[in-house]
């Protein structure tokens, strides 16, 4: 007979220390990673209505990149900083899921 060893994890709440067991769901979760500023991802699922930029183009901060329609609302995605468009991974009329990599950027020299 094999007994699973469970590992207790320490955590603190308002200066009191506790021990708990981690669930399988928690252990198998997708770990968070710091998003790259050079990747424009969709923050909600939706449909691409219009793309304003082309690959290889240098775009200034605040300029519109594309329009993403979600739940009958048009969301204008703008350039976060001045950079060059490296690759566009979406097309007009395509439905994209949440966290889809839509546009890749590269630094300008």
N, CA, C and O atoms as CSV, one atom per row, in Angstrom:
chain,resi,resn,atom,element,x,y,z
A,1,UNK,N,N,0.840,-1.170,0.000
A,1,UNK,CA,C,0.000,0.000,0.000
A,1,UNK,C,C,0.891,1.241,0.000
A,1,UNK,O,O,1.785,1.379,0.835
A,2,UNK,N,N,0.634,2.130,-0.938
A,2,UNK,CA,C,1.432,3.350,-1.047
A,2,UNK,C,C,0.618,4.531,-0.529
A,2,UNK,O,O,-0.533,4.730,-0.919
A,3,UNK,N,N,1.230,5.304,0.350
A,3,UNK,CA,C,0.565,6.476,0.913
A,3,UNK,C,C,1.191,7.714,0.301
A,3,UNK,O,O,2.411,7.877,0.326
A,4,UNK,N,N,0.340,8.606,-0.263
A,4,UNK,CA,C,0.837,9.847,-0.845
A,4,UNK,C,C,1.290,10.772,0.273
A,4,UNK,O,O,0.562,11.011,1.236
A,5,UNK,N,N,2.495,11.284,0.129
A,5,UNK,CA,C,2.976,12.270,1.090
A,5,UNK,C,C,2.477,13.630,0.639
A,5,UNK,O,O,2.706,14.036,-0.501
A,6,UNK,N,N,1.815,14.314,1.506
A,6,UNK,CA,C,1.310,15.637,1.184
A,6,UNK,C,C,2.230,16.668,1.809
A,6,UNK,O,O,2.678,16.532,2.947
A,7,UNK,N,N,2.494,17.693,1.034
A,7,UNK,CA,C,3.419,18.718,1.485
A,7,UNK,C,C,2.650,19.914,2.009
A,7,UNK,O,O,1.800,20.469,1.313
A,8,UNK,N,N,2.949,20.312,3.238
A,8,UNK,CA,C,2.319,21.493,3.815
A,8,UNK,C,C,3.079,22.736,3.368
A,8,UNK,O,O,4.309,22.739,3.316
A,9,UNK,N,N,2.334,23.791,3.048
A,9,UNK,CA,C,2.916,25.040,2.582
A,9,UNK,C,C,2.603,26.123,3.604
A,9,UNK,O,O,1.483,26.211,4.107
A,10,UNK,N,N,3.608,26.951,3.907
A,10,UNK,CA,C,3.424,28.052,4.857
A,10,UNK,C,C,2.828,29.264,4.150
A,10,UNK,O,O,3.153,29.539,2.995
A,11,UNK,N,N,1.961,29.982,4.843
A,11,UNK,CA,C,1.474,31.278,4.378
A,11,UNK,C,C,1.104,32.103,5.589
A,11,UNK,O,O,0.854,31.563,6.666
A,12,UNK,N,N,1.067,33.418,5.411
A,12,UNK,CA,C,0.793,34.316,6.538
A,12,UNK,C,C,-0.358,35.241,6.196
A,12,UNK,O,O,-0.475,35.731,5.073
A,13,UNK,N,N,-1.218,35.474,7.204
A,13,UNK,CA,C,-2.330,36.414,7.079
A,13,UNK,C,C,-2.292,37.301,8.319
A,13,UNK,O,O,-2.394,36.819,9.448
A,14,UNK,N,N,-2.146,38.589,8.093
A,14,UNK,CA,C,-2.064,39.578,9.181
A,14,UNK,C,C,-1.174,39.092,10.334
A,14,UNK,O,O,-1.604,39.007,11.485
A,15,UNK,N,N,0.052,38.782,9.993
A,15,UNK,CA,C,1.103,38.415,10.940
A,15,UNK,C,C,0.886,37.072,11.642
A,15,UNK,O,O,1.636,36.741,12.561
A,16,UNK,N,N,-0.107,36.300,11.239
A,16,UNK,CA,C,-0.293,34.952,11.794
A,16,UNK,C,C,0.127,33.954,10.730
A,16,UNK,O,O,-0.197,34.116,9.553
A,17,UNK,N,N,0.844,32.929,11.143
A,17,UNK,CA,C,1.340,31.933,10.199
A,17,UNK,C,C,0.464,30.686,10.252
A,17,UNK,O,O,0.061,30.225,11.320
A,18,UNK,N,N,0.184,30.155,9.056
A,18,UNK,CA,C,-0.644,28.959,8.914
A,18,UNK,C,C,0.054,27.967,7.999
A,18,UNK,O,O,1.003,28.314,7.295
A,19,UNK,N,N,-0.424,26.739,8.016
A,19,UNK,CA,C,0.020,25.711,7.086
A,19,UNK,C,C,-1.220,25.175,6.388
A,19,UNK,O,O,-2.284,25.054,6.994
A,20,UNK,N,N,-1.071,24.854,5.098
A,20,UNK,CA,C,-2.191,24.338,4.334
A,20,UNK,C,C,-1.691,23.329,3.312
A,20,UNK,O,O,-0.498,23.271,3.015
A,21,UNK,N,N,-2.603,22.544,2.783
A,21,UNK,CA,C,-2.297,21.612,1.705
A,21,UNK,C,C,-2.736,22.249,0.394
A,21,UNK,O,O,-3.794,22.875,0.324
A,22,UNK,N,N,-1.926,22.088,-0.637
A,22,UNK,CA,C,-2.279,22.622,-1.948
A,22,UNK,C,C,-3.139,21.611,-2.694
A,22,UNK,O,O,-2.862,20.412,-2.665
A,23,UNK,N,N,-4.181,22.095,-3.360
A,23,UNK,CA,C,-5.044,21.208,-4.130
A,23,UNK,C,C,-4.384,20.852,-5.455
A,23,UNK,O,O,-3.469,21.542,-5.906
A,24,UNK,N,N,-4.844,19.788,-6.066
A,24,UNK,CA,C,-4.323,19.374,-7.370
A,24,UNK,C,C,-4.597,20.444,-8.412
A,24,UNK,O,O,-3.752,20.704,-9.269
A,25,UNK,N,N,-5.762,21.065,-8.352
A,25,UNK,CA,C,-6.110,22.130,-9.292
A,25,UNK,C,C,-5.113,23.283,-9.175
A,25,UNK,O,O,-4.672,23.821,-10.190
A,26,UNK,N,N,-4.758,23.662,-7.962
A,26,UNK,CA,C,-3.805,24.742,-7.747
A,26,UNK,C,C,-2.420,24.355,-8.271
A,26,UNK,O,O,-1.742,25.170,-8.896
A,27,UNK,N,N,-2.005,23.124,-8.019
A,27,UNK,CA,C,-0.694,22.671,-8.475
A,27,UNK,C,C,-0.597,22.630,-9.998
A,27,UNK,O,O,0.477,22.861,-10.553
A,28,UNK,N,N,-1.709,22.339,-10.684
A,28,UNK,CA,C,-1.721,22.212,-12.145
A,28,UNK,C,C,-2.087,23.500,-12.869
A,28,UNK,O,O,-2.238,23.498,-14.090
A,29,UNK,N,N,-2.232,24.599,-12.136
A,29,UNK,CA,C,-2.639,25.868,-12.750
A,29,UNK,C,C,-1.563,26.382,-13.704
A,29,UNK,O,O,-0.396,26.001,-13.614
A,30,UNK,N,N,-1.976,27.242,-14.607
A,30,UNK,CA,C,-1.033,27.897,-15.512
A,30,UNK,C,C,-0.313,28.976,-14.711
A,30,UNK,O,O,-0.950,29.848,-14.120
A,31,UNK,N,N,0.993,28.916,-14.695
A,31,UNK,CA,C,1.748,29.886,-13.919
A,31,UNK,C,C,1.774,31.231,-14.626
A,31,UNK,O,O,1.786,31.297,-15.856
A,32,UNK,N,N,1.782,32.295,-13.847
A,32,UNK,CA,C,1.783,33.634,-14.394
A,32,UNK,C,C,3.181,33.986,-14.865
A,32,UNK,O,O,4.171,33.675,-14.203
A,33,UNK,N,N,3.250,34.639,-16.021
A,33,UNK,CA,C,4.537,35.138,-16.501
A,33,UNK,C,C,4.362,36.602,-16.884
A,33,UNK,O,O,3.304,37.009,-17.364
A,34,UNK,N,N,5.397,37.377,-16.670
A,34,UNK,CA,C,5.350,38.801,-16.962
A,34,UNK,C,C,5.217,38.995,-18.473
A,34,UNK,O,O,6.079,38.531,-19.219
A,35,UNK,N,N,4.156,39.670,-18.950
A,35,UNK,CA,C,3.975,39.817,-20.393
A,35,UNK,C,C,5.037,40.717,-21.005
A,35,UNK,O,O,5.499,41.672,-20.382
A,36,UNK,N,N,5.410,40.395,-22.227
A,36,UNK,CA,C,6.406,41.189,-22.936
A,36,UNK,C,C,5.766,42.469,-23.460
A,36,UNK,O,O,4.661,42.415,-24.001
A,37,UNK,N,N,6.424,43.617,-23.317
A,37,UNK,CA,C,5.866,44.848,-23.874
A,37,UNK,C,C,5.905,44.853,-25.396
A,37,UNK,O,O,5.265,45.697,-26.024
A,38,UNK,N,N,6.645,43.929,-25.999
A,38,UNK,CA,C,6.746,43.860,-27.453
A,38,UNK,C,C,5.734,42.901,-28.075
A,38,UNK,O,O,5.861,42.540,-29.245
A,39,UNK,N,N,4.741,42.491,-27.306
A,39,UNK,CA,C,3.672,41.636,-27.812
A,39,UNK,C,C,2.331,42.278,-27.481
A,39,UNK,O,O,2.030,42.542,-26.317
A,40,UNK,N,N,1.529,42.527,-28.513
A,40,UNK,CA,C,0.185,43.075,-28.321
A,40,UNK,C,C,-0.776,41.892,-28.341
A,40,UNK,O,O,-0.969,41.252,-29.374
A,41,UNK,N,N,-1.378,41.610,-27.178
A,41,UNK,CA,C,-2.294,40.476,-27.054
A,41,UNK,C,C,-3.718,40.970,-26.846
A,41,UNK,O,O,-3.948,42.081,-26.368
A,42,UNK,N,N,-4.667,40.114,-27.217
A,42,UNK,CA,C,-6.073,40.459,-26.982
A,42,UNK,C,C,-6.385,40.230,-25.509
A,42,UNK,O,O,-6.053,39.185,-24.950
A,43,UNK,N,N,-7.018,41.206,-24.892
A,43,UNK,CA,C,-7.363,41.070,-23.476
A,43,UNK,C,C,-8.778,40.525,-23.299
A,43,UNK,O,O,-9.180,40.164,-22.193
A,44,UNK,N,N,-9.530,40.469,-24.400
A,44,UNK,CA,C,-10.864,39.851,-24.420
A,44,UNK,C,C,-11.029,39.128,-25.757
A,44,UNK,O,O,-10.370,39.500,-26.729
A,45,UNK,N,N,-11.883,38.109,-25.839
A,45,UNK,CA,C,-12.132,37.476,-27.132
A,45,UNK,C,C,-13.001,38.390,-27.997
A,45,UNK,O,O,-13.834,39.133,-27.478
A,46,UNK,N,N,-12.806,38.334,-29.297
A,46,UNK,CA,C,-13.596,39.177,-30.183
A,46,UNK,C,C,-13.220,38.975,-31.638
A,46,UNK,O,O,-12.513,38.029,-31.985
A,47,UNK,N,N,-13.703,39.882,-32.491
A,47,UNK,CA,C,-13.474,39.823,-33.927
A,47,UNK,C,C,-12.681,41.051,-34.366
A,47,UNK,O,O,-12.961,42.167,-33.927
A,48,UNK,N,N,-11.700,40.843,-35.225
A,48,UNK,CA,C,-10.899,41.948,-35.760
A,48,UNK,C,C,-11.720,42.636,-36.849
A,48,UNK,O,O,-12.073,42.015,-37.851
A,49,UNK,N,N,-12.025,43.926,-36.650
A,49,UNK,CA,C,-12.809,44.680,-37.632
A,49,UNK,C,C,-11.930,45.435,-38.618
A,49,UNK,O,O,-12.243,45.512,-39.806
A,50,UNK,N,N,-10.834,45.989,-38.123
A,50,UNK,CA,C,-9.997,46.822,-38.970
A,50,UNK,C,C,-8.569,46.815,-38.438
A,50,UNK,O,O,-8.344,46.822,-37.228
A,51,UNK,N,N,-7.596,46.802,-39.368
A,51,UNK,CA,C,-6.184,46.886,-39.005
A,51,UNK,C,C,-5.620,48.137,-39.678
A,51,UNK,O,O,-5.745,48.304,-40.891
A,52,UNK,N,N,-5.004,49.008,-38.893
A,52,UNK,CA,C,-4.525,50.295,-39.396
A,52,UNK,C,C,-3.042,50.304,-39.762
A,52,UNK,O,O,-2.580,51.281,-40.352
A,53,UNK,N,N,-2.281,49.265,-39.440
A,53,UNK,CA,C,-0.830,49.269,-39.631
A,53,UNK,C,C,-0.412,48.138,-40.566
A,53,UNK,O,O,-1.190,47.229,-40.858
A,54,UNK,N,N,0.840,48.216,-41.029
A,54,UNK,CA,C,1.415,47.187,-41.894
A,54,UNK,C,C,2.742,46.730,-41.289
A,54,UNK,O,O,3.374,47.463,-40.527
A,55,UNK,N,N,3.150,45.529,-41.632
A,55,UNK,CA,C,4.429,45.008,-41.149
A,55,UNK,C,C,5.573,45.881,-41.662
A,55,UNK,O,O,5.561,46.317,-42.813
A,56,UNK,N,N,6.555,46.131,-40.805
A,56,UNK,CA,C,7.709,46.936,-41.168
A,56,UNK,C,C,7.525,48.422,-40.929
A,56,UNK,O,O,8.481,49.190,-41.042
A,57,UNK,N,N,6.317,48.837,-40.602
A,57,UNK,CA,C,6.011,50.252,-40.384
A,57,UNK,C,C,6.412,50.667,-38.960
A,57,UNK,O,O,6.224,49.908,-38.009
A,58,UNK,N,N,6.961,51.874,-38.827
A,58,UNK,CA,C,7.265,52.435,-37.514
A,58,UNK,C,C,6.051,53.238,-37.071
A,58,UNK,O,O,5.602,54.139,-37.779
A,59,UNK,N,N,5.516,52.906,-35.889
A,59,UNK,CA,C,4.272,53.517,-35.404
A,59,UNK,C,C,4.562,54.265,-34.109
A,59,UNK,O,O,5.245,53.754,-33.221
A,60,UNK,N,N,4.036,55.475,-34.014
A,60,UNK,CA,C,4.242,56.307,-32.830
A,60,UNK,C,C,3.302,55.911,-31.701
A,60,UNK,O,O,2.241,55.331,-31.932
A,61,UNK,N,N,3.704,56.232,-30.485
A,61,UNK,CA,C,2.907,55.967,-29.290
A,61,UNK,C,C,1.537,56.621,-29.401
A,61,UNK,O,O,1.437,57.790,-29.773
A,62,UNK,N,N,0.488,55.884,-29.083
A,62,UNK,CA,C,-0.878,56.407,-29.097
A,62,UNK,C,C,-1.598,56.244,-30.424
A,62,UNK,O,O,-2.805,56.474,-30.496
A,63,UNK,N,N,-0.894,55.856,-31.470
A,63,UNK,CA,C,-1.530,55.649,-32.773
A,63,UNK,C,C,-2.372,54.377,-32.740
A,63,UNK,O,O,-2.004,53.418,-32.063
A,64,UNK,N,N,-3.505,54.351,-33.465
A,64,UNK,CA,C,-4.345,53.146,-33.458
A,64,UNK,C,C,-3.688,51.999,-34.225
A,64,UNK,O,O,-3.104,52.205,-35.289
A,65,UNK,N,N,-3.791,50.793,-33.674
A,65,UNK,CA,C,-3.269,49.596,-34.331
A,65,UNK,C,C,-4.385,48.830,-35.032
A,65,UNK,O,O,-4.279,48.478,-36.207
A,66,UNK,N,N,-5.464,48.579,-34.280
A,66,UNK,CA,C,-6.586,47.826,-34.839
A,66,UNK,C,C,-7.830,48.049,-34.001
A,66,UNK,O,O,-7.779,48.636,-32.921
A,67,UNK,N,N,-8.953,47.565,-34.527
A,67,UNK,CA,C,-10.219,47.615,-33.786
A,67,UNK,C,C,-10.662,46.184,-33.541
A,67,UNK,O,O,-10.775,45.387,-34.473
A,68,UNK,N,N,-10.913,45.868,-32.277
A,68,UNK,CA,C,-11.359,44.547,-31.841
A,68,UNK,C,C,-12.791,44.683,-31.334
A,68,UNK,O,O,-13.046,45.394,-30.363
A,69,UNK,N,N,-13.717,44.002,-31.991
A,69,UNK,CA,C,-15.124,44.063,-31.576
A,69,UNK,C,C,-15.434,42.904,-30.644
A,69,UNK,O,O,-15.165,41.745,-30.958
A,70,UNK,N,N,-16.003,43.238,-29.496
A,70,UNK,CA,C,-16.402,42.225,-28.527
A,70,UNK,C,C,-17.728,42.652,-27.915
A,70,UNK,O,O,-17.852,43.773,-27.422
A,71,UNK,N,N,-18.712,41.771,-27.943
A,71,UNK,CA,C,-20.038,42.040,-27.379
A,71,UNK,C,C,-20.625,43.346,-27.927
A,71,UNK,O,O,-21.162,44.158,-27.173
A,72,UNK,N,N,-20.516,43.538,-29.249
A,72,UNK,CA,C,-21.049,44.701,-29.970
A,72,UNK,C,C,-20.390,46.014,-29.574
A,72,UNK,O,O,-20.918,47.086,-29.870
A,73,UNK,N,N,-19.249,45.942,-28.912
A,73,UNK,CA,C,-18.481,47.145,-28.580
A,73,UNK,C,C,-17.172,47.118,-29.363
A,73,UNK,O,O,-16.507,46.085,-29.448
A,74,UNK,N,N,-16.816,48.255,-29.929
A,74,UNK,CA,C,-15.582,48.345,-30.685
A,74,UNK,C,C,-14.468,48.872,-29.782
A,74,UNK,O,O,-14.535,49.995,-29.282
A,75,UNK,N,N,-13.447,48.044,-29.583
A,75,UNK,CA,C,-12.313,48.389,-28.733
A,75,UNK,C,C,-11.136,48.783,-29.614
A,75,UNK,O,O,-10.651,47.985,-30.415
A,76,UNK,N,N,-10.688,50.014,-29.458
A,76,UNK,CA,C,-9.569,50.526,-30.254
A,76,UNK,C,C,-8.274,50.195,-29.510
A,76,UNK,O,O,-8.056,50.662,-28.392
A,77,UNK,N,N,-7.424,49.393,-30.133
A,77,UNK,CA,C,-6.144,49.004,-29.553
A,77,UNK,C,C,-5.097,49.988,-30.066
A,77,UNK,O,O,-4.914,50.136,-31.274
A,78,UNK,N,N,-4.409,50.664,-29.138
A,78,UNK,CA,C,-3.440,51.692,-29.503
A,78,UNK,C,C,-2.016,51.243,-29.202
A,78,UNK,O,O,-1.781,50.347,-28.391
A,79,UNK,N,N,-1.085,51.886,-29.874
A,79,UNK,CA,C,0.341,51.594,-29.706
A,79,UNK,C,C,0.796,52.069,-28.320
A,79,UNK,O,O,0.590,53.234,-27.978
A,80,UNK,N,N,1.411,51.187,-27.514
A,80,UNK,CA,C,1.824,51.582,-26.160
A,80,UNK,C,C,3.067,52.474,-26.140
A,80,UNK,O,O,3.245,53.259,-25.209
A,81,UNK,N,N,3.921,52.363,-27.145
A,81,UNK,CA,C,5.143,53.158,-27.253
A,81,UNK,C,C,5.592,53.126,-28.711
A,81,UNK,O,O,5.098,52.314,-29.494
A,82,UNK,N,N,6.514,53.994,-29.078
A,82,UNK,CA,C,6.985,54.043,-30.458
A,82,UNK,C,C,7.866,52.826,-30.748
A,82,UNK,O,O,8.848,52.575,-30.049
A,83,UNK,N,N,7.499,52.072,-31.792
A,83,UNK,CA,C,8.230,50.865,-32.165
A,83,UNK,C,C,7.888,50.493,-33.607
A,83,UNK,O,O,7.042,51.117,-34.247
A,84,UNK,N,N,8.570,49.461,-34.095
A,84,UNK,CA,C,8.361,48.964,-35.453
A,84,UNK,C,C,7.473,47.721,-35.391
A,84,UNK,O,O,7.632,46.884,-34.502
A,85,UNK,N,N,6.542,47.602,-36.332
A,85,UNK,CA,C,5.670,46.430,-36.412
A,85,UNK,C,C,6.481,45.292,-37.032
A,85,UNK,O,O,6.860,45.366,-38.200
A,86,UNK,N,N,6.744,44.257,-36.266
A,86,UNK,CA,C,7.530,43.124,-36.730
A,86,UNK,C,C,6.661,42.118,-37.479
A,86,UNK,O,O,7.019,41.664,-38.566
A,87,UNK,N,N,5.508,41.772,-36.886
A,87,UNK,CA,C,4.642,40.761,-37.498
A,87,UNK,C,C,3.206,40.983,-37.057
A,87,UNK,O,O,2.945,41.282,-35.892
A,88,UNK,N,N,2.272,40.835,-37.993
A,88,UNK,CA,C,0.838,40.901,-37.690
A,88,UNK,C,C,0.293,39.484,-37.817
A,88,UNK,O,O,0.364,38.885,-38.890
A,89,UNK,N,N,-0.249,38.945,-36.728
A,89,UNK,CA,C,-0.703,37.550,-36.689
A,89,UNK,C,C,-2.206,37.379,-36.881
A,89,UNK,O,O,-2.704,36.258,-36.779
A,90,UNK,N,N,-2.944,38.455,-37.156
A,90,UNK,CA,C,-4.393,38.372,-37.325
A,90,UNK,C,C,-4.799,39.022,-38.651
A,90,UNK,O,O,-4.020,39.751,-39.265
A,91,UNK,N,N,-6.020,38.745,-39.071
A,91,UNK,CA,C,-6.579,39.331,-40.289
A,91,UNK,C,C,-7.952,39.889,-39.978
A,91,UNK,O,O,-8.569,39.517,-38.980
A,92,UNK,N,N,-8.431,40.781,-40.831
A,92,UNK,CA,C,-9.764,41.356,-40.659
A,92,UNK,C,C,-10.804,40.242,-40.791
A,92,UNK,O,O,-10.725,39.411,-41.696
A,93,UNK,N,N,-11.778,40.235,-39.878
A,93,UNK,CA,C,-12.850,39.243,-39.895
A,93,UNK,C,C,-12.576,37.996,-39.084
A,93,UNK,O,O,-13.461,37.154,-38.934
A,94,UNK,N,N,-11.374,37.857,-38.560
A,94,UNK,CA,C,-10.999,36.661,-37.794
A,94,UNK,C,C,-11.394,36.844,-36.333
A,94,UNK,O,O,-11.187,37.912,-35.757
A,95,UNK,N,N,-11.973,35.780,-35.727
A,95,UNK,CA,C,-12.290,35.780,-34.296
A,95,UNK,C,C,-11.035,35.350,-33.541
A,95,UNK,O,O,-10.389,34.365,-33.899
A,96,UNK,N,N,-10.703,36.092,-32.503
A,96,UNK,CA,C,-9.520,35.771,-31.699
A,96,UNK,C,C,-9.942,35.471,-30.266
A,96,UNK,O,O,-10.867,36.100,-29.751
A,97,UNK,N,N,-9.276,34.519,-29.617
A,97,UNK,CA,C,-9.567,34.238,-28.212
A,97,UNK,C,C,-8.839,35.222,-27.307
A,97,UNK,O,O,-8.024,36.018,-27.773
A,98,UNK,N,N,-9.131,35.165,-26.030
A,98,UNK,CA,C,-8.412,35.977,-25.048
A,98,UNK,C,C,-6.945,35.561,-25.042
A,98,UNK,O,O,-6.626,34.386,-25.223
A,99,UNK,N,N,-6.058,36.526,-24.835
A,99,UNK,CA,C,-4.611,36.312,-24.773
A,99,UNK,C,C,-3.998,35.828,-26.087
A,99,UNK,O,O,-2.947,35.188,-26.079
A,100,UNK,N,N,-4.641,36.127,-27.208
A,100,UNK,CA,C,-4.093,35.786,-28.526
A,100,UNK,C,C,-3.031,36.830,-28.887
A,100,UNK,O,O,-3.259,38.029,-28.723
A,101,UNK,N,N,-1.887,36.382,-29.374
A,101,UNK,CA,C,-0.824,37.287,-29.808
A,101,UNK,C,C,-1.228,37.871,-31.157
A,101,UNK,O,O,-1.176,37.180,-32.175
A,102,UNK,N,N,-1.627,39.138,-31.168
A,102,UNK,CA,C,-2.120,39.764,-32.398
A,102,UNK,C,C,-1.007,40.443,-33.191
A,102,UNK,O,O,-0.917,40.262,-34.405
A,103,UNK,N,N,-0.158,41.221,-32.518
A,103,UNK,CA,C,0.893,41.979,-33.192
A,103,UNK,C,C,2.191,41.855,-32.405
A,103,UNK,O,O,2.202,41.972,-31.180
A,104,UNK,N,N,3.292,41.614,-33.129
A,104,UNK,CA,C,4.604,41.576,-32.520
A,104,UNK,C,C,5.356,42.856,-32.893
A,104,UNK,O,O,5.314,43.294,-34.042
A,105,UNK,N,N,6.032,43.442,-31.929
A,105,UNK,CA,C,6.770,44.687,-32.121
A,105,UNK,C,C,8.268,44.430,-31.979
A,105,UNK,O,O,8.693,43.424,-31.410
A,106,UNK,N,N,9.057,45.365,-32.512
A,106,UNK,CA,C,10.497,45.331,-32.261
A,106,UNK,C,C,10.984,46.745,-32.025
A,106,UNK,O,O,10.422,47.709,-32.546
A,107,UNK,N,N,12.018,46.854,-31.245
A,107,UNK,CA,C,12.566,48.167,-30.898
A,107,UNK,C,C,13.181,48.807,-32.139
A,107,UNK,O,O,13.712,48.124,-33.014
A,108,UNK,N,N,13.096,50.140,-32.192
A,108,UNK,CA,C,13.740,50.853,-33.278
A,108,UNK,C,C,15.082,51.373,-32.785
A,108,UNK,O,O,15.231,51.734,-31.617
A,109,UNK,N,N,16.042,51.405,-33.678
A,109,UNK,CA,C,17.388,51.847,-33.294
A,109,UNK,C,C,17.513,53.335,-33.217
A,109,UNK,O,O,18.587,53.850,-32.907
